[in-house]
Amino acid sequence: MYLLDLIPAPTWRDIADILFLTIVAYQLYAWFRESRALRVIIGLVALGGIYSIAKFWDLFLTTWVFQILWQVLLILLLILFQTEIRQVLEKVSPMRYLRSRRRVFQKTFAKELSQTLFEMAADRTGALIVLARNDNPSEFVRAGQTIMALPESALIKSIFNRYAPAHDGAIVIAQDRITQMGCILPLSEDENLPEKYGTRHRAALGLSEVTDAICLVVSEERSEVATVVEGKIVTWQDPKALAGNLSEITGGPEIRVPTLKGFLKGIFVENWRTKLSALALVTIAWLILASQQEAELIITTPVQHTNVPSHLMLGQGSTPTVDLTLSGGRNTIRTLKDQDVQVSFDLSAITLGRHLIKVSTKNIFLPFGVKIDRVAPQKIMVNLRQRPKDKDPDQPSPSL
């Protein structure tokens, strides 16, 4: 039972706190697990552990060095990971869900483009095409030539002809127009990308990680056509299926009616090991921090008097109780009982009459780990009066 008393009892606020941080931790892991950001975060956690140990052991020099290091490190992280930080902020922004996806391509565009891509794949002509949606990819695109042309099949094939000067770059299509060609896209840093994917796939993946653009890749080595959306590569086997997918994701928001089964499956079944690990880590962190968290309690304690002279007794007007404001560890305060706190005064040197006695720490007895912040009142009234003498039963009562 004593060990159970050492474990902090969570309130409904604590449970909500743990669940919220579990969601945040899982989402951060899901966003960064394939990038260098996760490795940096793990390194920071390791450094934080070393700093905590050094501070606990009172290693002055190590603690001082780490304090200086944290200040410089925060600035470096903001510079190095500004793209990742912006990506996270964009994903949690409410505007991401409020804005509507407008139809940016004609109805026949998806069918015509899909047919063109599969014809190029059959001829082993590599290609990389970016379909811009709500996000403007221009800030991530380097080099390239600005043009304004209709995305006709003959033009696309001529741009990616292996003898054309811009065939190694990407073309950007926005609002039914080819706006740029020969563009260089940011490469993904995903180390788990299969070796069969070359530079085109890595460039498409890199752009899809920072924008909502649809990247279309034609592999000249394998004669494959693939789409890359939000960091996911999907290979297609026929133009009809690809055209249906493009029409769906470029034609406006997809309206899905959520079901209770799908909702529960998404929360408890999908990636349950990772979610359970995140919950365990957050819970352990809460247990460690909650045990150190300070709590406050106001308790009303009766005043006890000891060594009262035998010929005296407490009279009316004596202060019966005092209010104590106590603080200490959260779990210590939670398990504190009224009988664990005592306020006692030694009246052996007190004479007959009314006396104001200041309440000091020597009059208050507290359990280990509990300290007193305030006392009200700071002085108590003690009224000692003469104890009445016992009446002699053999003495006759006076006559009236």
C-alpha contacts under 8 A as a table, 3 or more apart, distances in Angstrom:
res1	aa1	res2	aa2	distance
1	M	4	L	5.05
1	M	5	D	6.31
2	Y	5	D	5.08
2	Y	6	L	6.64
3	L	6	L	5.21
3	L	7	I	6.94
4	L	7	I	5.37
5	D	8	P	7.28
5	D	331	N	7.35
5	D	335	T	7.14
6	L	331	N	6.47
6	L	332	T	7.95
7	I	287	L	7.35
7	I	291	S	7.61
7	I	331	N	7.12
8	P	287	L	6.82
8	P	290	A	6.71
8	P	291	S	6.44
8	P	330	R	7.26
8	P	331	N	5.25
9	A	331	N	7.58
10	P	13	R	7.68
10	P	14	D	5.30
10	P	15	I	6.39
11	T	14	D	5.07
11	T	15	I	6.35
12	W	15	I	5.04
12	W	16	A	6.20
13	R	16	A	5.11
13	R	17	D	6.05
14	D	17	D	4.86
14	D	18	I	6.12
15	I	18	I	5.13
15	I	19	L	6.16
16	A	19	L	5.19
16	A	20	F	6.04
17	D	20	F	5.28
17	D	21	L	6.27
18	I	21	L	5.34
18	I	22	T	6.05
18	I	279	L	7.52
18	I	282	V	6.33
18	I	283	T	6.45
18	I	286	W	7.37
19	L	22	T	4.98
19	L	23	I	6.32
19	L	279	L	7.36
20	F	23	I	5.23
20	F	24	V	6.37
21	L	24	V	4.89
21	L	25	A	5.96
21	L	282	V	6.86
22	T	25	A	5.09
22	T	26	Y	6.06
22	T	275	K	7.56
22	T	278	A	5.60
22	T	279	L	5.25
22	T	282	V	6.16
23	I	26	Y	5.20
23	I	27	Q	6.10
24	V	27	Q	5.22
24	V	28	L	6.11
25	A	28	L	5.20
25	A	29	Y	6.19
25	A	278	A	6.27
26	Y	29	Y	5.10
26	Y	30	A	6.09
26	Y	274	T	7.25
26	Y	275	K	6.17
26	Y	278	A	6.02
27	Q	30	A	4.94
27	Q	31	W	6.08
28	L	31	W	5.15
28	L	32	F	6.01
29	Y	32	F	5.21
29	Y	33	R	5.29
29	Y	38	L	7.03
30	A	33	R	5.62
31	W	34	E	7.53
31	W	88	V	8.00
32	F	35	S	5.22
32	F	36	R	7.36
32	F	37	A	5.74
32	F	38	L	5.16
33	R	36	R	7.96
33	R	37	A	7.71
33	R	38	L	5.51
34	E	38	L	7.51
34	E	189	E	7.63
34	E	190	D	5.12
34	E	191	E	6.97
34	E	192	N	7.18
35	S	38	L	6.16
35	S	39	R	7.69
35	S	189	E	5.85
35	S	190	D	5.49
35	S	191	E	7.60
36	R	39	R	5.34
36	R	40	V	6.44
36	R	189	E	7.09
36	R	190	D	7.98
37	A	40	V	5.08
37	A	41	I	6.15
37	A	81	F	7.56
37	A	84	E	7.71
38	L	41	I	5.04
38	L	42	I	6.21
39	R	42	I	5.15
39	R	43	G	6.18
40	V	43	G	4.95
40	V	44	L	6.17
41	I	44	L	5.02
41	I	45	V	6.25
42	I	45	V	5.09
42	I	46	A	6.29
43	G	46	A	5.08
43	G	47	L	6.24
44	L	47	L	5.00
44	L	48	G	6.02
45	V	48	G	4.94
45	V	49	G	6.25
46	A	49	G	5.10
46	A	50	I	6.41
47	L	50	I	5.08
47	L	51	Y	6.14
48	G	51	Y	5.02
48	G	52	S	6.14
49	G	52	S	5.09
49	G	53	I	6.26
50	I	53	I	5.18
50	I	54	A	6.15
51	Y	54	A	5.08
51	Y	55	K	6.11
51	Y	62	T	7.64
51	Y	63	T	6.35
51	Y	66	F	6.51
52	S	55	K	5.12
52	S	56	F	6.06
53	I	56	F	5.02
53	I	57	W	6.14
54	A	57	W	5.22
54	A	58	D	5.98
54	A	59	L	5.11
54	A	60	F	7.81
54	A	62	T	6.40
54	A	63	T	5.97
55	K	58	D	4.84
55	K	59	L	6.04
55	K	60	F	7.56
55	K	63	T	5.88
56	F	59	L	7.79
58	D	63	T	7.78
59	L	62	T	5.65
59	L	63	T	6.05
60	F	63	T	5.25
60	F	64	W	6.11
61	L	64	W	5.11
61	L	65	V	6.20
62	T	65	V	5.18
62	T	66	F	6.23
63	T	66	F	5.22
63	T	67	Q	6.19
64	W	67	Q	5.17
64	W	68	I	6.49
65	V	68	I	5.30
65	V	69	L	6.11
66	F	69	L	4.75
66	F	70	W	6.07
67	Q	70	W	5.38
67	Q	71	Q	6.79
68	I	71	Q	5.49
68	I	72	V	6.76
69	L	72	V	5.35
69	L	73	L	5.88
70	W	73	L	4.94
70	W	74	L	6.12
71	Q	74	L	5.64
71	Q	75	I	6.97
72	V	75	I	5.47
72	V	76	L	6.42
73	L	76	L	5.03
73	L	77	L	6.09
74	L	77	L	5.15
74	L	78	L	6.35
75	I	78	L	5.26
75	I	79	I	6.48
76	L	79	I	5.15
76	L	80	L	6.02
77	L	80	L	5.12
77	L	81	F	5.67
77	L	82	Q	7.74
78	L	81	F	5.58
78	L	82	Q	5.51
78	L	85	I	7.88
79	I	82	Q	5.59
81	F	84	E	5.22
81	F	85	I	6.07
82	Q	85	I	5.08
82	Q	86	R	6.05
83	T	86	R	5.19
83	T	87	Q	6.10
83	T	210	V	7.74
84	E	87	Q	4.93
84	E	88	V	6.26
85	I	88	V	5.23
85	I	89	L	6.27
86	R	89	L	5.08
86	R	90	E	6.07
87	Q	90	E	5.16
87	Q	91	K	6.26
87	Q	210	V	6.19
88	V	91	K	5.10
88	V	92	V	6.42
89	L	92	V	5.33
89	L	93	S	6.08
90	E	93	S	5.13
90	E	96	R	7.03
91	K	96	R	6.82
92	V	96	R	7.63
93	S	96	R	5.65
93	S	97	Y	7.84
94	P	97	Y	5.59
94	P	98	L	6.40
95	M	98	L	4.86
95	M	99	R	5.88
96	R	99	R	6.02
97	Y	100	S	7.74
100	S	252	G	7.35
100	S	253	P	6.75
101	R	133	R	7.69
101	R	134	N	6.86
101	R	250	T	7.97
101	R	251	G	7.72
101	R	252	G	4.76
101	R	253	P	5.53
102	R	250	T	7.99
102	R	251	G	6.98
102	R	252	G	5.32
102	R	253	P	7.92
103	R	106	Q	7.65
103	R	250	T	6.18
103	R	251	G	4.69
103	R	252	G	5.42
104	V	133	R	7.04
104	V	174	A	7.15
104	V	175	Q	5.04
104	V	176	D	6.76
104	V	250	T	6.68
104	V	251	G	7.12
105	F	109	F	6.28
105	F	110	A	7.93
105	F	174	A	7.98
105	F	175	Q	6.04
105	F	176	D	5.29
105	F	250	T	6.84
105	F	251	G	7.26
106	Q	109	F	5.23
106	Q	110	A	7.80
106	Q	176	D	7.00
107	K	110	A	6.80
107	K	247	S	7.15
107	K	251	G	7.98
108	T	111	K	5.51
108	T	112	E	6.27
109	F	112	E	5.26
109	F	113	L	5.96
110	A	113	L	5.25
110	A	114	S	5.99
110	A	243	A	4.96
110	A	244	G	7.56
110	A	246	L	5.68
110	A	247	S	5.77
111	K	114	S	5.27
111	K	115	Q	6.29
111	K	239	P	7.47
111	K	240	K	7.21
111	K	243	A	4.88
111	K	244	G	7.84
112	E	115	Q	5.27
112	E	116	T	6.28
112	E	153	S	7.51
113	L	116	T	5.02
113	L	117	L	6.20
113	L	153	S	7.12
113	L	243	A	7.82
114	S	117	L	5.15
114	S	118	F	6.38
114	S	239	P	5.12
114	S	240	K	7.48
114	S	242	L	6.22
114	S	243	A	5.61
115	Q	118	F	5.38
115	Q	119	E	6.24
115	Q	239	P	5.61
116	T	119	E	5.12
116	T	120	M	6.26
116	T	153	S	5.84
116	T	157	K	7.88
117	L	120	M	5.12
117	L	121	A	6.19
117	L	218	V	6.78
117	L	225	V	6.88
118	F	121	A	4.86
118	F	122	A	6.15
118	F	224	E	7.92
118	F	225	V	6.73
118	F	238	D	7.60
118	F	239	P	6.51
119	E	122	A	5.12
119	E	123	D	6.43
120	M	123	D	5.05
120	M	124	R	6.10
120	M	125	T	5.06
120	M	126	G	7.21
120	M	157	K	7.18
120	M	218	V	7.40
121	A	124	R	4.84
121	A	125	T	5.76
121	A	126	G	7.08
121	A	218	V	5.97
121	A	219	S	6.74
121	A	220	E	6.36
121	A	223	S	4.48
121	A	224	E	6.03
121	A	225	V	6.79
122	A	125	T	7.66
122	A	223	S	6.02
123	D	220	E	7.97
123	D	223	S	7.83
124	R	219	S	7.19
124	R	220	E	4.22
124	R	221	E	6.78
124	R	222	R	7.80
124	R	223	S	5.59
125	T	160	F	6.97
125	T	161	N	6.87
125	T	162	R	7.11
125	T	218	V	7.18
125	T	219	S	7.29
125	T	220	E	5.08
125	T	223	S	7.97
126	G	160	F	6.84
126	G	217	V	7.53
126	G	218	V	4.97
126	G	219	S	5.13
126	G	220	E	4.55
127	A	160	F	5.98
127	A	167	H	7.36
127	A	168	D	7.67
127	A	170	A	7.18
127	A	200	R	7.84
127	A	216	L	7.78
127	A	217	V	5.71
127	A	218	V	4.89
127	A	219	S	7.10
128	L	169	G	7.07
128	L	170	A	4.82
128	L	171	I	6.69
128	L	200	R	6.45
128	L	204	A	7.48
128	L	215	C	7.03
128	L	216	L	5.71
128	L	217	V	4.75
128	L	218	V	6.54
129	I	170	A	5.55
129	I	171	I	5.09
129	I	172	V	6.11
129	I	173	I	7.41
129	I	215	C	5.68
129	I	216	L	5.01
129	I	217	V	6.59
130	V	170	A	7.00
130	V	171	I	6.08
130	V	172	V	4.69
130	V	173	I	6.02
130	V	213	A	6.51
130	V	214	I	5.81
130	V	215	C	4.61
130	V	216	L	6.40
131	L	172	V	6.14
131	L	173	I	5.03
131	L	174	A	6.18
131	L	213	A	5.65
131	L	214	I	4.97
131	L	215	C	6.24
131	L	216	L	7.93
132	A	135	D	6.82
132	A	136	N	6.67
132	A	137	P	6.84
132	A	172	V	6.99
132	A	173	I	6.19
132	A	174	A	5.19
132	A	212	D	7.55
132	A	213	A	4.82
132	A	214	I	6.63
133	R	136	N	7.37
133	R	174	A	7.28
133	R	212	D	6.50
133	R	213	A	5.61
133	R	214	I	7.64
133	R	250	T	7.42
134	N	212	D	6.94
134	N	213	A	7.83
135	D	211	T	5.79
135	D	212	D	5.95
135	D	213	A	6.94
136	N	139	E	7.20
136	N	211	T	7.58
137	P	140	F	5.57
137	P	141	V	6.41
137	P	207	L	7.76
137	P	211	T	6.58
137	P	213	A	7.32
138	S	141	V	5.03
138	S	142	R	7.87
139	E	142	R	7.91
140	F	185	L	6.62
140	F	186	P	6.62
140	F	207	L	7.33
141	V	144	G	7.93
141	V	183	C	6.22
141	V	184	I	5.84
141	V	185	L	5.23
141	V	186	P	7.23
142	R	183	C	5.93
142	R	184	I	5.13
142	R	185	L	6.61
143	A	182	G	7.18
143	A	183	C	5.46
143	A	184	I	6.11
144	G	169	G	7.57
144	G	180	Q	6.15
144	G	181	M	5.33
144	G	182	G	4.42
144	G	183	C	4.06
144	G	184	I	6.93
145	Q	180	Q	5.39
145	Q	181	M	5.37
145	Q	182	G	6.31
145	Q	183	C	7.33
146	T	179	T	5.79
146	T	180	Q	4.52
146	T	181	M	6.75
147	I	178	I	6.65
147	I	179	T	5.00
147	I	180	Q	5.45
147	I	181	M	7.33
148	M	177	R	6.15
148	M	178	I	5.57
148	M	179	T	5.00
148	M	180	Q	7.58
149	A	177	R	5.47
149	A	178	I	5.16
149	A	179	T	7.02
150	L	176	D	6.73
150	L	177	R	4.98
150	L	178	I	6.07
151	P	155	L	6.81
151	P	156	I	6.60
151	P	173	I	7.51
151	P	176	D	6.93
151	P	177	R	5.93
151	P	178	I	5.76
152	E	155	L	5.42
152	E	156	I	6.34
153	S	156	I	5.27
153	S	157	K	6.20
154	A	157	K	5.22
154	A	158	S	6.16
155	L	158	S	5.10
155	L	159	I	6.23
156	I	159	I	5.20
156	I	160	F	6.45
157	K	160	F	5.33
157	K	161	N	6.00
158	S	161	N	5.06
158	S	164	A	7.17
159	I	164	A	6.16
159	I	166	A	6.44
159	I	167	H	5.73
159	I	181	M	7.89
160	F	164	A	6.54
160	F	166	A	7.04
160	F	167	H	4.16
160	F	168	D	7.33
161	N	164	A	5.27
161	N	167	H	6.01
162	R	167	H	5.98
163	Y	167	H	7.43
164	A	167	H	5.48
165	P	168	D	7.74
166	A	169	G	5.65
166	A	181	M	6.79
166	A	182	G	4.49
167	H	170	A	7.63
167	H	182	G	6.64
168	D	182	G	6.72
169	G	181	M	6.76
169	G	182	G	3.90
169	G	183	C	4.79
169	G	184	I	5.73
170	A	181	M	5.78
170	A	182	G	5.21
170	A	183	C	4.77
170	A	184	I	6.54
170	A	185	L	7.53
171	I	178	I	6.89
171	I	179	T	7.54
171	I	180	Q	5.42
171	I	181	M	4.11
171	I	182	G	6.18
171	I	183	C	6.29
172	V	178	I	5.79
172	V	179	T	5.73
172	V	180	Q	5.16
172	V	181	M	6.45
172	V	183	C	7.91
173	I	176	D	6.50
173	I	177	R	5.39
173	I	178	I	4.37
173	I	179	T	5.83
173	I	180	Q	7.42
174	A	177	R	5.43
174	A	178	I	6.49
174	A	179	T	6.66
178	I	181	M	7.62
180	Q	183	C	6.89
184	I	203	A	7.98
185	L	203	A	5.36
185	L	204	A	7.22
185	L	206	G	7.29
185	L	207	L	6.39
186	P	203	A	5.61
186	P	206	G	5.35
186	P	207	L	5.98
187	L	199	T	7.67
187	L	202	R	5.38
187	L	203	A	4.34
187	L	204	A	7.52
187	L	205	L	7.15
187	L	206	G	4.70
187	L	207	L	7.37
188	S	202	R	5.34
188	S	203	A	6.21
188	S	204	A	7.98
188	S	205	L	5.74
188	S	206	G	3.85
188	S	207	L	7.63
188	S	209	E	7.81
189	E	206	G	7.46
190	D	193	L	5.84
193	L	197	Y	7.18
194	P	197	Y	5.96
195	E	198	G	7.18
197	Y	200	R	7.67
197	Y	201	H	5.67
197	Y	202	R	7.02
198	G	201	H	5.60
198	G	202	R	6.32
199	T	202	R	5.02
199	T	203	A	5.94
200	R	203	A	5.13
200	R	204	A	6.13
200	R	217	V	6.78
201	H	204	A	5.06
201	H	205	L	6.01
201	H	217	V	6.57
201	H	228	V	8.00
202	R	205	L	5.02
202	R	206	G	6.05
203	A	206	G	5.03
203	A	207	L	6.37
204	A	207	L	5.38
204	A	208	S	6.19
204	A	215	C	5.54
204	A	216	L	7.55
204	A	217	V	7.41
204	A	228	V	6.32
205	L	208	S	5.12
205	L	209	E	6.24
205	L	215	C	7.88
205	L	228	V	6.16
205	L	229	V	7.69
205	L	230	E	7.81
205	L	231	G	5.38
205	L	232	K	7.37
205	L	233	I	7.63
206	G	209	E	5.33
206	G	210	V	7.03
206	G	231	G	7.50
207	L	210	V	5.54
207	L	211	T	6.12
207	L	213	A	7.40
207	L	215	C	7.99
208	S	211	T	5.24
208	S	212	D	6.04
208	S	213	A	5.90
208	S	214	I	7.00
208	S	215	C	7.08
208	S	228	V	6.65
208	S	229	V	5.58
208	S	230	E	4.92
208	S	231	G	5.42
209	E	212	D	7.80
209	E	230	E	5.53
209	E	231	G	5.20
211	T	230	E	7.56
212	D	229	V	7.04
212	D	230	E	6.38
213	A	229	V	6.83
213	A	230	E	7.94
214	I	227	T	6.93
214	I	228	V	6.15
214	I	229	V	5.32
215	C	227	T	5.69
215	C	228	V	5.03
215	C	229	V	6.56
216	L	225	V	7.29
216	L	226	A	5.88
216	L	227	T	4.70
216	L	228	V	6.40
217	V	225	V	5.81
217	V	226	A	5.24
217	V	227	T	6.30
217	V	228	V	7.75
218	V	223	S	6.85
218	V	224	E	5.73
218	V	225	V	4.69
218	V	226	A	6.57
219	S	222	R	5.62
219	S	223	S	5.25
219	S	224	E	5.17
219	S	225	V	6.55
220	E	223	S	5.16
220	E	224	E	7.38
224	E	235	T	6.95
224	E	236	W	7.38
224	E	237	Q	7.77
225	V	235	T	5.87
225	V	236	W	5.76
225	V	237	Q	7.50
226	A	233	I	6.56
226	A	234	V	5.35
226	A	235	T	4.16
226	A	236	W	5.81
227	T	233	I	5.78
227	T	234	V	5.32
227	T	235	T	6.53
227	T	236	W	7.86
228	V	231	G	6.29
228	V	232	K	5.38
228	V	233	I	4.53
228	V	234	V	6.44
229	V	232	K	5.40
229	V	233	I	6.86
236	W	239	P	7.56
236	W	241	A	7.19
236	W	242	L	6.27
237	Q	241	A	7.70
238	D	241	A	5.88
238	D	242	L	6.70
239	P	242	L	5.06
239	P	243	A	5.95
240	K	243	A	5.11
240	K	244	G	6.28
241	A	244	G	5.16
241	A	245	N	6.33
242	L	245	N	5.12
242	L	246	L	6.15
243	A	246	L	5.11
243	A	247	S	6.04
244	G	247	S	5.18
244	G	248	E	6.22
245	N	248	E	5.11
245	N	249	I	6.31
246	L	249	I	5.33
246	L	250	T	5.84
246	L	251	G	7.96
247	S	250	T	5.42
247	S	251	G	5.51
248	E	251	G	5.47
248	E	252	G	7.23
248	E	254	E	7.23
249	I	252	G	6.62
249	I	253	P	7.34
249	I	254	E	7.51
258	P	262	G	6.87
258	P	263	F	6.92
259	T	262	G	5.24
259	T	263	F	6.09
260	L	263	F	5.00
260	L	264	L	6.13
261	K	264	L	5.31
261	K	265	K	6.02
262	G	265	K	5.01
262	G	266	G	6.05
263	F	266	G	5.22
263	F	267	I	6.44
264	L	267	I	5.16
264	L	268	F	6.00
264	L	269	V	7.59
265	K	268	F	5.47
265	K	269	V	4.94
265	K	270	E	6.46
266	G	269	V	6.01
266	G	270	E	5.37
267	I	270	E	6.62
268	F	271	N	7.96
268	F	272	W	5.92
269	V	272	W	5.25
271	N	274	T	5.54
271	N	275	K	6.35
272	W	275	K	5.00
272	W	276	L	5.89
273	R	276	L	5.09
273	R	277	S	6.12
274	T	277	S	5.07
274	T	278	A	6.21
275	K	278	A	5.08
275	K	279	L	6.20
276	L	279	L	5.02
276	L	280	A	6.13
277	S	280	A	5.06
277	S	281	L	6.18
278	A	281	L	5.22
278	A	282	V	6.16
279	L	282	V	5.26
279	L	283	T	6.00
280	A	283	T	5.09
280	A	284	I	6.12
281	L	284	I	5.19
281	L	285	A	6.20
282	V	285	A	5.06
282	V	286	W	6.11
283	T	286	W	4.96
283	T	287	L	6.15
284	I	287	L	5.08
284	I	288	I	6.26
285	A	288	I	5.20
285	A	289	L	6.14
286	W	289	L	5.16
286	W	290	A	5.57
287	L	290	A	5.16
287	L	291	S	6.15
288	I	291	S	5.59
288	I	292	Q	6.89
289	L	292	Q	5.22
289	L	293	Q	6.17
290	A	293	Q	4.93
290	A	330	R	6.76
291	S	329	G	6.36
291	S	330	R	6.11
291	S	331	N	6.28
292	Q	329	G	5.90
292	Q	330	R	7.04
293	Q	329	G	5.80
293	Q	330	R	5.58
294	E	327	S	6.69
294	E	328	G	5.34
294	E	329	G	4.85
294	E	330	R	5.43
295	A	327	S	5.53
295	A	328	G	5.67
295	A	329	G	5.98
295	A	330	R	4.86
295	A	333	I	6.53
296	E	325	T	7.00
296	E	326	L	5.64
296	E	327	S	4.37
296	E	328	G	6.81
296	E	333	I	7.20
297	L	325	T	5.71
297	L	326	L	5.15
297	L	327	S	6.27
297	L	333	I	7.00
298	I	323	D	6.77
298	I	324	L	5.60
298	I	325	T	4.40
298	I	326	L	6.15
299	I	323	D	5.73
299	I	324	L	5.33
299	I	325	T	6.53
299	I	326	L	7.64
299	I	338	D	7.68
300	T	321	T	6.53
300	T	322	V	5.77
300	T	323	D	4.49
300	T	324	L	6.27
301	T	321	T	5.45
301	T	322	V	5.57
301	T	323	D	6.38
301	T	324	L	7.36
301	T	338	D	7.32
301	T	341	V	7.25
301	T	342	Q	6.84
301	T	343	V	6.88
302	P	320	P	5.87
302	P	321	T	4.18
302	P	322	V	6.51
302	P	342	Q	7.68
302	P	343	V	6.94
303	V	319	T	7.35
303	V	320	P	5.56
303	V	321	T	5.10
303	V	322	V	6.84
303	V	342	Q	7.69
303	V	343	V	5.35
303	V	344	S	5.99
303	V	345	F	7.77
304	Q	342	Q	7.70
304	Q	343	V	6.06
304	Q	344	S	4.59
304	Q	345	F	6.39
305	H	308	V	6.98
305	H	344	S	5.61
305	H	345	F	4.96
305	H	346	D	6.04
305	H	347	L	6.62
306	T	344	S	7.16
306	T	345	F	6.16
306	T	346	D	4.95
306	T	347	L	6.05
306	T	348	S	7.57
307	N	346	D	5.83
307	N	347	L	5.50
307	N	348	S	4.98
308	V	312	L	6.82
308	V	313	M	7.04
308	V	346	D	7.48
308	V	347	L	5.15
308	V	348	S	5.58
309	P	312	L	5.43
309	P	313	M	7.63
309	P	347	L	7.39
309	P	348	S	6.05
310	S	313	M	7.67
310	S	387	R	7.93
311	H	386	Q	6.21
311	H	387	R	5.32
312	L	352	L	7.07
312	L	384	L	6.04
312	L	385	R	5.55
312	L	386	Q	4.78
312	L	387	R	4.85
313	M	384	L	5.43
313	M	385	R	5.56
313	M	386	Q	6.39
313	M	387	R	5.58
314	L	318	S	6.99
314	L	382	V	7.22
314	L	383	N	5.72
314	L	384	L	4.76
314	L	385	R	6.30
315	G	318	S	6.43
315	G	382	V	7.94
315	G	383	N	5.18
315	G	384	L	5.56
315	G	385	R	5.81
316	Q	383	N	6.72
317	G	381	M	6.92
317	G	382	V	7.34
317	G	383	N	6.34
318	S	380	I	7.42
318	S	381	M	4.96
318	S	382	V	4.63
318	S	383	N	5.33
319	T	322	V	7.77
319	T	380	I	5.53
319	T	381	M	5.21
319	T	382	V	6.61
322	V	375	V	7.04
322	V	376	A	5.80
322	V	377	P	6.28
323	D	375	V	5.86
323	D	376	A	5.10
323	D	377	P	7.20
324	L	372	I	7.00
324	L	373	D	7.66
324	L	374	R	5.98
324	L	375	V	4.89
324	L	376	A	6.62
325	T	372	I	6.02
325	T	373	D	5.47
325	T	374	R	5.04
325	T	375	V	6.47
326	L	370	V	6.68
326	L	371	K	5.75
326	L	372	I	4.58
326	L	373	D	5.74
326	L	374	R	7.39
327	S	333	I	7.04
327	S	370	V	5.85
327	S	371	K	5.49
327	S	372	I	6.32
327	S	373	D	6.89
328	G	332	T	6.51
328	G	333	I	6.08
328	G	369	G	5.97
328	G	370	V	4.79
328	G	371	K	6.24
329	G	332	T	5.12
329	G	333	I	6.11
329	G	369	G	7.02
329	G	370	V	7.50
330	R	333	I	5.33
330	R	334	R	6.13
331	N	334	R	4.92
331	N	335	T	6.25
332	T	335	T	5.40
332	T	336	L	6.17
332	T	369	G	7.19
332	T	370	V	7.41
333	I	336	L	5.09
333	I	370	V	7.48
336	L	340	D	6.68
337	K	340	D	5.35
337	K	341	V	7.42
338	D	341	V	5.81
339	Q	342	Q	6.93
340	D	366	L	6.67
340	D	367	P	6.50
341	V	364	I	7.43
341	V	365	F	5.83
341	V	366	L	5.21
341	V	367	P	7.19
342	Q	364	I	5.83
342	Q	365	F	5.16
342	Q	366	L	6.98
343	V	363	N	5.55
343	V	364	I	4.63
343	V	365	F	6.42
344	S	363	N	5.22
344	S	364	I	6.57
345	F	363	N	5.94
346	D	349	A	7.74
347	L	350	I	5.11
351	T	384	L	7.23
352	L	383	N	7.72
352	L	384	L	5.19
352	L	385	R	5.75
352	L	386	Q	7.08
353	G	383	N	5.64
353	G	384	L	5.13
353	G	385	R	6.16
354	R	381	M	6.95
354	R	382	V	5.71
354	R	383	N	4.28
354	R	384	L	6.28
355	H	381	M	5.79
355	H	382	V	5.15
355	H	383	N	6.31
356	L	379	K	6.07
356	L	380	I	5.65
356	L	381	M	4.81
356	L	382	V	6.37
357	I	379	K	5.30
357	I	380	I	5.41
357	I	381	M	6.51
357	I	382	V	7.31
358	K	378	Q	5.97
358	K	379	K	4.21
358	K	380	I	6.46
359	V	363	N	6.47
359	V	375	V	7.78
359	V	378	Q	5.51
359	V	379	K	5.49
359	V	380	I	7.00
360	S	363	N	5.56
360	S	364	I	7.05
361	T	364	I	5.21
361	T	365	F	7.78
362	K	365	F	7.43
366	L	370	V	6.33
366	L	371	K	7.38
367	P	370	V	5.89
372	I	375	V	7.76
375	V	378	Q	5.64
376	A	379	K	7.89
377	P	380	I	6.55
392	D	395	Q	5.62
393	P	396	P	7.85
